[in-house]
Amino acid sequence: MKIALVGNQNSGKTTLFNLLTGMNAKIGNWPGVTIEKKVGKIKGTNHKIIDLPGIYSLSPYTIEEEVSRNFVFYDMPDVIINIVDATSLERSLYLTTQLLELDCKVIVALNMADLLTKKGLDLDVNALSKDLGTKVVKISALKETGINELISSIDEKFNDKKELIFDSNIENAIISINKILKNKQSHKRFVSVKLLEQDEGFSEYSNLKTSSITNNLKKLYDTDLEEVIATQRYTYIENIKKRCIKKKVKHEKVSDKLDKIF
């Protein structure tokens, strides 16, 4: 099985890769670029894992983002492990929402949730899993906790659901473009969103019908669709944060209550 490890820079991705592989990795470069490529085998399994460059988005503004996007899009990994920094959900989940548009099984490895607890916050993992429509495993790459559960989840069968995160105008446009794309086309939802964003990397999938849908939507919003889609992603993520992160209720000690009385 081929596994892709994807996440933001400074999310604990390298530490997690070393834990999963026991630091046994082949190191080289990605074809055509001087970006390090690390490939290893997850200990106790026959699963190959590829550590992709740290990125914030699947929109290729950097060489690292282009390398990572090309891999998950064209190489079709069996599973994507998306490491997410629990202390920076808004930034981390932007990439997650894009990965979930692909035809790949995505497991969210929620790292550093213990740091939220120290701040007096509770993150409801089950609620986050339900909102994202995929498996979420709480880990600590630094403390080496949750790693066995994460490895076990690779072979686990679970229902991953494509959540509708945009408004009805955009979702209906995605459905319309889906119908136009070839039946055998992989990652239809991802491609449809990219066509609406007018991403040049996906111009080969564009035609008069898809362009017409995009142009009509642009007129409706009277602004750049990439900006509209990005804004709606962040709104969706902000709503997830509100539902999943709560302040811990402090239970007052009996001695403190007595002190107030006397």
N, C-alpha and C positions, 0 to 999 in steps of 0.2 A: 504494500500500500504506500502511496506517495502522499506525504504530508507537507503542507506549506506553513511555516511559522511567520505570521505577519503582525506588525504592530508599529506604533509610533517610536521615534527615537526616545531613549531614556525611559522606556516603559518596563525595563527588566527583561527584555527579549533575549539578550545574549546570555544572561544568567540562567534563564529558563532553558535555552538551547543546551547549555552545558550540563544542566541537571538531567534533561531528558536523554542525552547521548552519553553521559559519563565523560564528557570532554573528548570523546573519540570522534574526530571530524576530519574530513578531507577539505583542505582549504585551497581555493584557486581563485580565478576571476570569472565574472560573467562575460560571455562572448562580446567582443568589440569594445569593452569598457574596462577601466581599471578599478572596478568595484569588487570588493572581496565576496567570494561565494563560499558558503560553508554548507557541507552536506554530511549528515551522520545517520546513524541507525539508533532508533529509540531503544534503550536498554530493555532486555526481556522480551523484545518483539522482533519481527522482521520488517518493521515499518521504516522506510527511508524518510528522513525529515530534511527539508531545505530551509535554511534561515535566510529569509528575504531581507533586502535592505530596509532600514527603518524609514517609514513614510507616514504622512498625515492624511493622504488622500489618494484616490485612484485616478485623479486628473493629473496628467504628466507634466507638471511644472518643473520637475527636476529629473536628472538621469536616473536617480534611485527610484522615483515613482514610476518612470517608464519601464524599468527593469522588472519591478514588482508586478505592475499591471499586466505586462506581456506574459509573465509566468502564470499568474492565476487565470488569465483569459485563454491563452493558447495551450499551455501545458496541462490544463485540467487536473489539478491535484484532487485526490480522493477526499481529502479533508483539509480544511484550513483551520489552524489554531490561531485565533486572534487574541493576542495578549492586550488587555485593557487596563490602564492605570485608573484604579478606583478613585484616586484623589483628583483626577482630571477627566471626569466622565464626558464633559461637553466636547473636549478636543478629541478624546479617544473614540467615542461612539460615532463621530462623523465618518471615520473610515469603516467602522463596523456596519453602518447602514448601507454603505456601498458594497461591501463584501457579501452582504446578505442578498444582494440583487443577482449574484452569480448562481449558476447551477452547481454549486458545491456545498457539501456539508460543512457548516461552520460551527466551531466550538469556541465560545468566549472564555478565555482564561482570565478571570478577574483578579488582578494582582494588587497588592497593597491595601486591601480592604481593612486590614488591622489598623492602618494609620487613621482611617476615618473614625474607628472606634475610640481611638485616643483623643479625637477631637469632639467626642460626645455625640457621634452620629451613627445611625444604624442603616446599613444597606440591605434591603430585602432581595436576596438572590433569586428567590422563586418569582417575585414580582417582575424583576428585571428579565428573567428568562421568558416569562409570559409576554411581556411587552415586546421583546425582540423577536420572539417566535423561534428561539433556538436554545440549545443547551448552554448553561452558564455554570462554570466551576470556579469556586473561590480558591485561590492559591496565594502563597507567599513565596516568591522566588528566592528571596533573601533568607527566610526561615526554613525553606525547603518543605513547606506544608502543602497538602492538596495535590501533590505531583502524581501519586499513585491513582487517585480518582480521575485526574486528567488523562492519564495514559489509558485507563480502563474505558473512559468515555469514547475513545477513538473507535473502538469496535462495537460500541453500544448503538442500538437502533433507537432513534427518537424522531418525533415528528418536528421537522423544521418547516415553518410556515412563512410565506412571503407576506410580510405585513404591508398594508397600504398606508404609507406615511405622508403622502402628498394630498392636496385638496382634490376635489372631484374633477376639476378641469384637467389637471395634469394626469391623474389616474386614468381618466377616459382616453386621453391622448396616448398614453402608454399602451392601453388595450388595443386601440386602433392601429398603432404601429406594429404591435405584436402580430396582428392578423396579416399584415402586409409582408413581414419577414418570412423567409423560407421556413418550411416546417422543420427541417433538420438543423436550423440555426441554434447554436448553443447560447446560453446566457441571454435569452430574449429580453427579459426585463432590463438588464444592465445595458444592452445595446440600445433599447428604446429610449432610455433616459439619456444616454450619450448623444443620440440623434437629436433629442429635444435641446440638449445643451449646445448642439452644433460643434461637438468635439471633432477636430480635424482628423484624429486618429481613427474615426469610424465613418469617414466619408464614403468608403466603399459599400457600406450598407444603405446608403441614402439613395432615394429615387424621387421622382416627381410627387408621388403620393405622400411619402414621409415628409418631404420638404413643405408640402401644402399644409399638413397638420401642424408642423412646427411654426410656419409663418402665421397661421391663423391664431395660434396660441400666443405668439409674440404680440400680435395686434391687441389681443384681449388684455394682456398685462401692460402693454406699452412700455416694456423694458426688456433688458437682457434676460433670457430664460435661465441661463446658468446661475445668475444671481437669485432669481426667484426660487429655483430648486434648492440652492444652498441655504437660503433663508428658511424655507420650509423644513429642511433637514434639522436645522438648529432648533426650530420651534418644537419639532417632534422630540428631540433629545431633551430639551428643557422640561417638557411635560413628563418624560420618563424620570428625570431627576426628582421632580416634585413628588411623583408617586412612589419612588423606590428608596429615597433617602429621607430619613426622619431623625429628628433630635431625640436622643435617648432620654427617657423620663427618669429623673433622679428621685429615688425613694429616700425620703428624709428619715434619718435614724431617730430612734426613740429618745436618745440623749439630747439630740438637737431640739426636738419638740419640747422636752422638759425645760431646756435652757430658755426657750422663748416664753414659757409660762412663768418661770421663776426669775 
